[in-house]
């Protein structure tokens, strides 16, 4: 659990302090350095230990985007320094550049874009989980507690949603919105789509738990003392599903990140130049580019680590729950 919490905490830290950690703006282009390789950080100079520094990279072949490290021009890495882009954790002075994970086809720093993209991907996951679980808990609680025609109607609605293939429904919902939407509007739209698709399965499980809990003595006692329906549901029944909701949320979180990544990867989610881990992987559709510039797969590694961490965390919580 410590490993998974450490990975999740690391990416949350990146998302919160992205403006400070990222050395460059996410939309800063450099047409002279497309597909710049990851910059080597040196600690030794002439056999002696020195402050971290980088060398200038010079493009040797504009066609194949190959670079040579010019050891005659070195720049010291400065930490907690003022740069033309604001106060940053680290940076270097011109003419050198520091690309920890290389650059993309437009010369944009992949590390900076990955850090800013963590805001989108992580926030979509958290907000999507929160909205989904609020709707699913409410619908499932009402359905299970009231029963009768209300239960029948809500469960038939849930079954209709569950019967539709998720991915195709996601694409259909996205096609309703214009492709010229602003980035923030697209962000809200992605959250709406993911939340709309996610609550049905949860509502069905919560409804089954509520059917059992509503027969407990403490619920009958609350009825005897005249507690209202909503008070009984939210104060006495749903809190008893809390641990299940926590476990289910950790297991569901990766699905929301992958859903956002899939939409953005297909060009239907977060639009350029706003970065998300999904749209940063759009270049990875070309096998030749991957073999020539493997650092463009860095967002895929980030997705893998976050998804794996949440799955490990969910499995551990599930074992404790049982």
C-alpha atoms as a printed R data frame, in Angstrom:
    type eleno elety resid chain resno       x      y       z
1   ATOM     1    CA   UNK     A     1   0.000  0.000   0.000
2   ATOM     2    CA   UNK     A     2   2.894  2.373   0.726
3   ATOM     3    CA   UNK     A     3   4.184  2.022  -2.823
4   ATOM     4    CA   UNK     A     4   0.813  2.785  -4.403
5   ATOM     5    CA   UNK     A     5   0.149  5.725  -2.071
6   ATOM     6    CA   UNK     A     6   3.617  7.099  -2.841
7   ATOM     7    CA   UNK     A     7   2.997  6.989  -6.612
8   ATOM     8    CA   UNK     A     8  -0.456  8.550  -6.272
9   ATOM     9    CA   UNK     A     9   0.884 11.207  -3.906
10  ATOM    10    CA   UNK     A    10   3.730 11.993  -6.305
11  ATOM    11    CA   UNK     A    11   1.406 12.652  -9.245
12  ATOM    12    CA   UNK     A    12  -0.964 14.650  -7.043
13  ATOM    13    CA   UNK     A    13   2.007 16.758  -5.972
14  ATOM    14    CA   UNK     A    14   2.898 17.325  -9.633
15  ATOM    15    CA   UNK     A    15  -0.678 18.322 -10.428
16  ATOM    16    CA   UNK     A    16  -0.991 20.778  -7.535
17  ATOM    17    CA   UNK     A    17   2.379 22.492  -8.046
18  ATOM    18    CA   UNK     A    18   2.591 22.182 -11.833
19  ATOM    19    CA   UNK     A    19   3.292 25.898 -12.352
20  ATOM    20    CA   UNK     A    20   6.297 25.660 -10.048
21  ATOM    21    CA   UNK     A    21   7.663 22.257 -11.106
22  ATOM    22    CA   UNK     A    22   7.342 22.503 -14.902
23  ATOM    23    CA   UNK     A    23  10.357 24.414 -16.273
24  ATOM    24    CA   UNK     A    24   8.485 25.644 -19.368
25  ATOM    25    CA   UNK     A    25   4.892 26.583 -20.284
26  ATOM    26    CA   UNK     A    26   2.978 23.657 -21.742
27  ATOM    27    CA   UNK     A    27   2.350 25.489 -25.031
28  ATOM    28    CA   UNK     A    28   5.864 26.882 -25.547
29  ATOM    29    CA   UNK     A    29   7.066 25.752 -28.985
30  ATOM    30    CA   UNK     A    30  10.599 25.636 -30.340
31  ATOM    31    CA   UNK     A    31  10.638 24.927 -34.061
32  ATOM    32    CA   UNK     A    32  14.438 24.575 -33.973
33  ATOM    33    CA   UNK     A    33  14.397 21.611 -31.553
34  ATOM    34    CA   UNK     A    34  11.683 19.130 -32.653
35  ATOM    35    CA   UNK     A    35  12.018 15.682 -31.063
36  ATOM    36    CA   UNK     A    36  14.858 16.919 -28.870
37  ATOM    37    CA   UNK     A    37  16.209 13.894 -26.938
38  ATOM    38    CA   UNK     A    38  16.131 13.782 -23.116
39  ATOM    39    CA   UNK     A    39  18.848 16.067 -21.786
40  ATOM    40    CA   UNK     A    40  21.723 14.404 -19.985
41  ATOM    41    CA   UNK     A    41  22.469 15.816 -16.544
42  ATOM    42    CA   UNK     A    42  26.156 15.783 -15.656
43  ATOM    43    CA   UNK     A    43  27.653 15.745 -12.161
44  ATOM    44    CA   UNK     A    44  31.323 15.334 -13.091
45  ATOM    45    CA   UNK     A    45  33.526 17.763 -14.999
46  ATOM    46    CA   UNK     A    46  37.116 16.886 -15.802
47  ATOM    47    CA   UNK     A    47  36.892 14.070 -13.279
48  ATOM    48    CA   UNK     A    48  35.731 16.303 -10.444
49  ATOM    49    CA   UNK     A    49  32.356 16.447  -8.730
50  ATOM    50    CA   UNK     A    50  30.539 19.654  -9.586
51  ATOM    51    CA   UNK     A    51  27.104 21.222  -9.552
52  ATOM    52    CA   UNK     A    52  24.615 19.595 -11.952
53  ATOM    53    CA   UNK     A    53  24.909 21.012 -15.449
54  ATOM    54    CA   UNK     A    54  23.767 20.293 -18.993
55  ATOM    55    CA   UNK     A    55  25.379 20.788 -22.358
56  ATOM    56    CA   UNK     A    56  23.992 22.475 -25.438
57  ATOM    57    CA   UNK     A    57  22.443 20.148 -28.020
58  ATOM    58    CA   UNK     A    58  23.006 20.879 -31.694
59  ATOM    59    CA   UNK     A    59  20.869 19.376 -34.450
60  ATOM    60    CA   UNK     A    60  23.066 17.436 -36.866
61  ATOM    61    CA   UNK     A    61  20.451 16.068 -39.257
62  ATOM    62    CA   UNK     A    62  17.249 18.115 -39.769
63  ATOM    63    CA   UNK     A    63  15.635 15.255 -41.712
64  ATOM    64    CA   UNK     A    64  16.040 12.518 -39.105
65  ATOM    65    CA   UNK     A    65  16.049 14.956 -36.143
66  ATOM    66    CA   UNK     A    66  19.353 13.706 -34.756
67  ATOM    67    CA   UNK     A    67  21.248 15.782 -32.203
68  ATOM    68    CA   UNK     A    68  24.829 16.075 -30.980
69  ATOM    69    CA   UNK     A    69  25.793 17.092 -27.451
70  ATOM    70    CA   UNK     A    70  28.149 20.074 -27.659
71  ATOM    71    CA   UNK     A    71  30.467 19.727 -24.653
72  ATOM    72    CA   UNK     A    72  32.041 23.117 -25.332
73  ATOM    73    CA   UNK     A    73  28.889 24.926 -24.164
74  ATOM    74    CA   UNK     A    74  27.693 24.064 -20.651
75  ATOM    75    CA   UNK     A    75  25.002 25.574 -18.450
76  ATOM    76    CA   UNK     A    76  24.590 25.039 -14.736
77  ATOM    77    CA   UNK     A    77  21.199 23.891 -13.460
78  ATOM    78    CA   UNK     A    78  19.762 26.419 -11.031
79  ATOM    79    CA   UNK     A    79  17.221 25.413  -8.398
80  ATOM    80    CA   UNK     A    80  14.481 27.648  -6.982
81  ATOM    81    CA   UNK     A    81  15.268 30.262  -9.572
82  ATOM    82    CA   UNK     A    82  13.541 33.030 -11.467
83  ATOM    83    CA   UNK     A    83  13.168 32.300 -15.174
84  ATOM    84    CA   UNK     A    84  11.476 34.141 -18.056
85  ATOM    85    CA   UNK     A    85   8.477 31.895 -17.311
86  ATOM    86    CA   UNK     A    86   8.261 32.642 -13.588
87  ATOM    87    CA   UNK     A    87   9.703 31.222 -10.394
88  ATOM    88    CA   UNK     A    88  10.570 27.570 -11.037
89  ATOM    89    CA   UNK     A    89  11.944 24.580  -9.177
90  ATOM    90    CA   UNK     A    90  14.817 24.347 -11.641
91  ATOM    91    CA   UNK     A    91  15.976 25.881 -14.890
92  ATOM    92    CA   UNK     A    92  18.960 26.685 -17.081
93  ATOM    93    CA   UNK     A    93  20.088 29.820 -18.827
94  ATOM    94    CA   UNK     A    94  20.265 30.282 -22.577
95  ATOM    95    CA   UNK     A    95  21.492 28.947 -24.943
96  ATOM    96    CA   UNK     A    96  21.009 25.590 -23.158
97  ATOM    97    CA   UNK     A    97  17.687 23.878 -22.655
98  ATOM    98    CA   UNK     A    98  16.695 21.169 -20.223
99  ATOM    99    CA   UNK     A    99  14.261 18.539 -21.473
100 ATOM   100    CA   UNK     A   100  14.129 15.791 -18.848
101 ATOM   101    CA   UNK     A   101  11.841 13.647 -21.032
102 ATOM   102    CA   UNK     A   102  12.738 15.129 -24.398
103 ATOM   103    CA   UNK     A   103  10.559 17.244 -26.663
104 ATOM   104    CA   UNK     A   104   7.696 16.503 -29.047
105 ATOM   105    CA   UNK     A   105   7.331 17.262 -32.752
106 ATOM   106    CA   UNK     A   106   6.772 20.974 -32.057
107 ATOM   107    CA   UNK     A   107   9.723 21.257 -29.696
108 ATOM   108    CA   UNK     A   108   7.503 21.456 -26.599
109 ATOM   109    CA   UNK     A   109   8.982 20.088 -23.384
110 ATOM   110    CA   UNK     A   110   7.344 16.706 -22.690
111 ATOM   111    CA   UNK     A   111   8.095 16.810 -18.963
112 ATOM   112    CA   UNK     A   112   6.347 20.178 -18.601
113 ATOM   113    CA   UNK     A   113   3.372 18.978 -20.625
114 ATOM   114    CA   UNK     A   114   3.201 15.748 -18.631
115 ATOM   115    CA   UNK     A   115   3.182 17.723 -15.366
116 ATOM   116    CA   UNK     A   116   0.417 20.041 -16.590
117 ATOM   117    CA   UNK     A   117  -1.414 17.070 -18.109
118 ATOM   118    CA   UNK     A   118  -1.507 15.387 -14.700
119 ATOM   119    CA   UNK     A   119  -3.879 18.150 -13.609
120 ATOM   120    CA   UNK     A   120  -6.394 17.215 -16.271
121 ATOM   121    CA   UNK     A   121  -6.127 13.439 -15.983
122 ATOM   122    CA   UNK     A   122  -6.124 13.315 -12.170
123 ATOM   123    CA   UNK     A   123  -8.880 15.916 -11.829
124 ATOM   124    CA   UNK     A   124 -11.079 14.099 -14.355
125 ATOM   125    CA   UNK     A   125 -10.623 10.950 -12.290
126 ATOM   126    CA   UNK     A   126 -11.378 12.568  -8.938
127 ATOM   127    CA   UNK     A   127 -14.327 14.658 -10.090
128 ATOM   128    CA   UNK     A   128 -15.694 11.794 -12.172
129 ATOM   129    CA   UNK     A   129 -15.532  9.410  -9.206
130 ATOM   130    CA   UNK     A   130 -17.114 11.958  -6.870
131 ATOM   131    CA   UNK     A   131 -20.013 12.804  -9.201
132 ATOM   132    CA   UNK     A   132 -20.575  9.172 -10.152
133 ATOM   133    CA   UNK     A   133 -20.635  7.983  -6.571
134 ATOM   134    CA   UNK     A   134 -22.945 10.753  -5.447
135 ATOM   135    CA   UNK     A   135 -25.453  9.901  -8.192
136 ATOM   136    CA   UNK     A   136 -25.023  6.137  -7.819
137 ATOM   137    CA   UNK     A   137 -25.369  6.233  -4.033
138 ATOM   138    CA   UNK     A   138 -28.445  8.449  -4.183
139 ATOM   139    CA   UNK     A   139 -30.220  6.440  -6.895
140 ATOM   140    CA   UNK     A   140 -29.282  3.111  -5.348
141 ATOM   141    CA   UNK     A   141 -30.334  4.241  -1.872
142 ATOM   142    CA   UNK     A   142 -33.699  5.590  -3.034
143 ATOM   143    CA   UNK     A   143 -34.383  2.504  -5.159
144 ATOM   144    CA   UNK     A   144 -33.509 -0.002  -2.457
145 ATOM   145    CA   UNK     A   145 -35.260  1.770   0.386
146 ATOM   146    CA   UNK     A   146 -38.513  2.761  -1.325
147 ATOM   147    CA   UNK     A   147 -38.916 -0.354  -3.497
148 ATOM   148    CA   UNK     A   148 -42.117 -0.812  -5.488
149 ATOM   149    CA   UNK     A   149 -42.649  1.146  -8.683
150 ATOM   150    CA   UNK     A   150 -39.753  3.518  -7.925
151 ATOM   151    CA   UNK     A   151 -37.382  0.570  -7.626
152 ATOM   152    CA   UNK     A   152 -38.715 -1.007 -10.813
153 ATOM   153    CA   UNK     A   153 -38.374  2.195 -12.845
154 ATOM   154    CA   UNK     A   154 -34.860  3.017 -11.630
155 ATOM   155    CA   UNK     A   155 -33.553 -0.511 -12.097
156 ATOM   156    CA   UNK     A   156 -34.942 -0.728 -15.630
157 ATOM   157    CA   UNK     A   157 -33.148  2.538 -16.395
158 ATOM   158    CA   UNK     A   158 -29.944  1.091 -14.951
159 ATOM   159    CA   UNK     A   159 -30.309 -2.057 -17.032
160 ATOM   160    CA   UNK     A   160 -30.763 -0.016 -20.210
161 ATOM   161    CA   UNK     A   161 -27.550  1.905 -19.514
162 ATOM   162    CA   UNK     A   162 -25.643 -1.269 -18.658
163 ATOM   163    CA   UNK     A   163 -26.836 -2.947 -21.850
164 ATOM   164    CA   UNK     A   164 -25.281 -0.272 -24.085
165 ATOM   165    CA   UNK     A   165 -21.589 -0.811 -24.981
166 ATOM   166    CA   UNK     A   166 -19.715  1.753 -22.913
167 ATOM   167    CA   UNK     A   167 -17.123  2.827 -25.454
168 ATOM   168    CA   UNK     A   168 -19.622  3.381 -28.272
169 ATOM   169    CA   UNK     A   169 -21.969  5.255 -25.956
170 ATOM   170    CA   UNK     A   170 -19.043  7.427 -24.917
171 ATOM   171    CA   UNK     A   171 -18.272  8.263 -28.550
172 ATOM   172    CA   UNK     A   172 -21.949  8.909 -29.291
173 ATOM   173    CA   UNK     A   173 -22.288 11.335 -26.403
174 ATOM   174    CA   UNK     A   174 -19.124 13.143 -27.494
175 ATOM   175    CA   UNK     A   175 -20.464 13.520 -31.051
176 ATOM   176    CA   UNK     A   176 -23.397 15.527 -29.693
177 ATOM   177    CA   UNK     A   177 -21.049 18.364 -28.733
178 ATOM   178    CA   UNK     A   178 -19.313 20.581 -31.331
179 ATOM   179    CA   UNK     A   179 -15.615 20.013 -31.946
180 ATOM   180    CA   UNK     A   180 -14.904 23.753 -31.621
181 ATOM   181    CA   UNK     A   181 -15.583 23.892 -27.878
182 ATOM   182    CA   UNK     A   182 -13.151 25.674 -25.549
183 ATOM   183    CA   UNK     A   183 -10.741 23.550 -23.516
184 ATOM   184    CA   UNK     A   184 -12.588 24.150 -20.225
185 ATOM   185    CA   UNK     A   185 -15.914 23.299 -21.844
186 ATOM   186    CA   UNK     A   186 -14.432 20.091 -23.259
187 ATOM   187    CA   UNK     A   187 -13.076 19.282 -19.804
188 ATOM   188    CA   UNK     A   188 -16.536 19.642 -18.257
189 ATOM   189    CA   UNK     A   189 -18.043 17.652 -21.111
190 ATOM   190    CA   UNK     A   190 -15.592 14.776 -20.571
191 ATOM   191    CA   UNK     A   191 -16.473 14.686 -16.865
192 ATOM   192    CA   UNK     A   192 -20.181 14.657 -17.726
193 ATOM   193    CA   UNK     A   193 -19.767 11.756 -20.164
194 ATOM   194    CA   UNK     A   194 -17.656  9.679 -17.778
195 ATOM   195    CA   UNK     A   195 -19.992 10.354 -14.840
196 ATOM   196    CA   UNK     A   196 -23.074  9.567 -16.906
197 ATOM   197    CA   UNK     A   197 -21.641  6.189 -17.851
198 ATOM   198    CA   UNK     A   198 -20.337  5.232 -14.430
199 ATOM   199    CA   UNK     A   199 -23.200  5.543 -11.964
200 ATOM   200    CA   UNK     A   200 -25.472  2.744 -13.210
201 ATOM   201    CA   UNK     A   201 -23.391 -0.213 -12.051
202 ATOM   202    CA   UNK     A   202 -22.741  1.373  -8.674
203 ATOM   203    CA   UNK     A   203 -26.437  2.160  -8.152
204 ATOM   204    CA   UNK     A   204 -27.312 -1.504  -8.696
205 ATOM   205    CA   UNK     A   205 -24.830 -2.692  -6.069
206 ATOM   206    CA   UNK     A   206 -25.860 -0.031  -3.545
207 ATOM   207    CA   UNK     A   207 -29.497 -0.942  -4.094
208 ATOM   208    CA   UNK     A   208 -28.733 -4.575  -3.178
209 ATOM   209    CA   UNK     A   209 -26.907 -3.513  -0.020
210 ATOM   210    CA   UNK     A   210 -29.730 -1.152   0.987
211 ATOM   211    CA   UNK     A   211 -32.309 -3.934   0.581
212 ATOM   212    CA   UNK     A   212 -30.452 -5.820   3.303
213 ATOM   213    CA   UNK     A   213 -29.625 -2.867   5.553
214 ATOM   214    CA   UNK     A   214 -33.164 -1.455   5.611
215 ATOM   215    CA   UNK     A   215 -34.329 -4.483   7.593
216 ATOM   216    CA   UNK     A   216 -31.818 -3.897  10.388
217 ATOM   217    CA   UNK     A   217 -33.025 -2.966  13.849
218 ATOM   218    CA   UNK     A   218 -31.446  0.499  13.897
219 ATOM   219    CA   UNK     A   219 -33.352  1.420  10.712
220 ATOM   220    CA   UNK     A   220 -36.631  0.203  12.205
221 ATOM   221    CA   UNK     A   221 -35.883  2.212  15.348
222 ATOM   222    CA   UNK     A   222 -35.320  5.349  13.263
223 ATOM   223    CA   UNK     A   223 -38.685  4.800  11.592
224 ATOM   224    CA   UNK     A   224 -40.322  4.408  14.992
225 ATOM   225    CA   UNK     A   225 -38.962  7.760  16.150
226 ATOM   226    CA   UNK     A   226 -40.409  9.452  13.046
227 ATOM   227    CA   UNK     A   227 -37.244 10.026  11.007
228 ATOM   228    CA   UNK     A   228 -37.902 11.043   7.421
229 ATOM   229    CA   UNK     A   229 -37.017  8.935   4.395
230 ATOM   230    CA   UNK     A   230 -34.040 11.001   3.285
231 ATOM   231    CA   UNK     A   231 -32.700 11.214   6.832
232 ATOM   232    CA   UNK     A   232 -32.852  7.442   7.215
233 ATOM   233    CA   UNK     A   233 -31.156  6.894   3.869
234 ATOM   234    CA   UNK     A   234 -28.337  9.411   4.334
235 ATOM   235    CA   UNK     A   235 -27.803  9.164   8.094
236 ATOM   236    CA   UNK     A   236 -28.432  5.480   8.812
237 ATOM   237    CA   UNK     A   237 -28.240  3.377   5.634
238 ATOM   238    CA   UNK     A   238 -25.659  4.856   3.256
239 ATOM   239    CA   UNK     A   239 -22.974  5.311   5.971
240 ATOM   240    CA   UNK     A   240 -23.009  1.522   6.311
241 ATOM   241    CA   UNK     A   241 -21.937  1.255   2.680
242 ATOM   242    CA   UNK     A   242 -19.060  3.692   3.203
243 ATOM   243    CA   UNK     A   243 -16.225  1.164   3.200
244 ATOM   244    CA   UNK     A   244 -17.517 -0.481   0.057
245 ATOM   245    CA   UNK     A   245 -17.733  2.925  -1.635
246 ATOM   246    CA   UNK     A   246 -14.119  3.729  -0.724
247 ATOM   247    CA   UNK     A   247 -12.875  0.401  -2.074
248 ATOM   248    CA   UNK     A   248 -15.002  0.690  -5.199
249 ATOM   249    CA   UNK     A   249 -13.801  4.267  -5.815
250 ATOM   250    CA   UNK     A   250 -10.139  3.249  -5.778
251 ATOM   251    CA   UNK     A   251 -10.881  0.426  -8.205
252 ATOM   252    CA   UNK     A   252 -12.983  2.674 -10.458
253 ATOM   253    CA   UNK     A   253 -10.574  5.617 -10.577
254 ATOM   254    CA   UNK     A   254  -8.295  4.040 -13.243
255 ATOM   255    CA   UNK     A   255 -11.300  3.548 -15.511
256 ATOM   256    CA   UNK     A   256 -12.005  7.276 -15.544
257 ATOM   257    CA   UNK     A   257  -8.392  8.131 -16.349
258 ATOM   258    CA   UNK     A   258  -8.371  5.570 -19.165
259 ATOM   259    CA   UNK     A   259 -11.712  6.847 -20.497
260 ATOM   260    CA   UNK     A   260 -10.406 10.419 -20.655
261 ATOM   261    CA   UNK     A   261  -7.158  9.193 -22.221
262 ATOM   262    CA   UNK     A   262  -9.067  7.210 -24.848
263 ATOM   263    CA   UNK     A   263 -11.210 10.202 -25.831
264 ATOM   264    CA   UNK     A   264  -8.207 12.526 -25.981
265 ATOM   265    CA   UNK     A   265  -6.124  9.937 -27.835
266 ATOM   266    CA   UNK     A   266  -8.812  9.795 -30.544
267 ATOM   267    CA   UNK     A   267  -8.932 13.594 -30.709
268 ATOM   268    CA   UNK     A   268 -12.386 13.802 -29.109
269 ATOM   269    CA   UNK     A   269 -11.353 14.852 -25.602
270 ATOM   270    CA   UNK     A   270  -9.036 17.577 -24.347
271 ATOM   271    CA   UNK     A   271  -7.864 19.594 -27.344
272 ATOM   272    CA   UNK     A   272  -4.425 20.969 -28.175
273 ATOM   273    CA   UNK     A   273  -2.552 22.906 -26.940
274 ATOM   274    CA   UNK     A   274  -4.022 22.008 -23.528
275 ATOM   275    CA   UNK     A   275  -2.185 18.803 -22.572
276 ATOM   276    CA   UNK     A   276  -3.629 15.617 -21.177
277 ATOM   277    CA   UNK     A   277  -1.934 12.254 -21.015
278 ATOM   278    CA   UNK     A   278  -4.275 10.992 -23.703
279 ATOM   279    CA   UNK     A   279  -3.686 13.624 -26.376
280 ATOM   280    CA   UNK     A   280   0.058 13.577 -25.669
281 ATOM   281    CA   UNK     A   281   0.040  9.955 -26.818
282 ATOM   282    CA   UNK     A   282  -1.421 10.816 -30.217
283 ATOM   283    CA   UNK     A   283   2.035 10.643 -31.820
284 ATOM   284    CA   UNK     A   284   2.473  7.139 -30.436
285 ATOM   285    CA   UNK     A   285   0.102  5.802 -33.094
286 ATOM   286    CA   UNK     A   286   3.069  5.821 -35.476
287 ATOM   287    CA   UNK     A   287   5.373  2.852 -34.816
288 ATOM   288    CA   UNK     A   288   8.226  4.500 -36.715
289 ATOM   289    CA   UNK     A   289   8.085  7.533 -34.441
290 ATOM   290    CA   UNK     A   290   8.112  5.332 -31.340
291 ATOM   291    CA   UNK     A   291  11.212  3.466 -32.507
292 ATOM   292    CA   UNK     A   292  13.005  6.707 -33.411
293 ATOM   293    CA   UNK     A   293  11.859  8.807 -30.441
294 ATOM   294    CA   UNK     A   294  10.821  6.435 -27.622
295 ATOM   295    CA   UNK     A   295  10.486  9.268 -25.107
296 ATOM   296    CA   UNK     A   296   7.113 10.219 -26.628
297 ATOM   297    CA   UNK     A   297   5.714  7.218 -24.705
298 ATOM   298    CA   UNK     A   298   6.347  8.982 -21.365
299 ATOM   299    CA   UNK     A   299   2.625  9.829 -20.844
300 ATOM   300    CA   UNK     A   300   1.815  6.138 -21.342
301 ATOM   301    CA   UNK     A   301   4.233  5.266 -18.533
302 ATOM   302    CA   UNK     A   302   2.505  7.831 -16.296
303 ATOM   303    CA   UNK     A   303  -0.915  6.328 -17.085
304 ATOM   304    CA   UNK     A   304   0.422  2.835 -16.362
305 ATOM   305    CA   UNK     A   305   1.880  3.860 -12.988
306 ATOM   306    CA   UNK     A   306  -1.260  5.675 -11.810
307 ATOM   307    CA   UNK     A   307  -3.632  2.913 -12.971
308 ATOM   308    CA   UNK     A   308  -1.455  0.229 -11.383
309 ATOM   309    CA   UNK     A   309  -1.197  2.184  -8.115
310 ATOM   310    CA   UNK     A   310  -4.948  2.652  -7.787
311 ATOM   311    CA   UNK     A   311  -5.565 -1.011  -8.596
312 ATOM   312    CA   UNK     A   312  -3.042 -2.116  -5.966
313 ATOM   313    CA   UNK     A   313  -4.579  0.266  -3.435
314 ATOM   314    CA   UNK     A   314  -8.080 -1.001  -4.223
315 ATOM   315    CA   UNK     A   315  -6.983 -4.643  -3.915
316 ATOM   316    CA   UNK     A   316  -5.377 -3.973  -0.535
317 ATOM   317    CA   UNK     A   317  -8.461 -2.175   0.767
318 ATOM   318    CA   UNK     A   318 -10.630 -4.998  -0.561
319 ATOM   319    CA   UNK     A   319  -8.582 -7.585   1.354
320 ATOM   320    CA   UNK     A   320  -8.938 -5.545   4.555
321 ATOM   321    CA   UNK     A   321 -12.653 -5.120   3.940
322 ATOM   322    CA   UNK     A   322 -13.134 -8.860   3.657
